[in-house]
Amino acid sequence: MKKELKLIWAGMASLILVAAVCAIPPTLPHSTVTLEQTAAPTQSVSGQIAEVQKTSFTLNVGPSHTMSNVRQQLQETQQKSMTFQIDKNTTIDGKMQVGANAEVTYREDGGKLVAISVRVS
């Protein structure tokens, strides 16, 4: 009878241990990054190139130019300048030169505007 009791207690303890382990949510080392951090929404803007540097360029966006993103499309009412960073993943179609018109697809990264693609016309 003592052996049977020990087996029953061992079985119950095993079931409780398995249930406790299954109840703990899995955590992976790379699961701390949220989707919002990895996939910033892209936006696009068109305007005239005002300055070109090695790792950045400035675009003048005026009243006749349009800014858009996934959710909305805005018509600019006054001219403003936007400076974009160029990185190794930026694709440039055409020659970037001051005075040329360009359409830029970009994302925000830590307060900076990073150009994803630039189409110069």
Phi, psi and omega in degrees: 000324180293323179294318179297320179296318178296319178295319179296314179296320179295319178296316179294319179296321178295316179297319179294319179296316179296317179297320179294318179294320179291334181282341180284127180290141181289140175234128177252148182300329183265003184275004180281344180275126180273166180297325180296327181286329185270332185235082177289140181294141179272152178227165177222154180208152175233151181180196182252134181289125181258331183204142178232126175237178184297317184245009179200167173208158181245137181241129173271121180251120184247189184298334183268004182254153185244137172251140178215155170220188186297324187269332188208166176228126185244140173261122181289139180256346178216157182283140175214163180252140177231130179254128183247139175275143176250127177238186184294342181265355181288129175257134182238122179251107183108180182260122179279116178214152181301133179096344180281150176275144182216149172246126187241129169258129187215170175225157175266134181222102179063037179086354178257150176265119183250120181288128175270313177214148179229127176244112183264133177240000000 
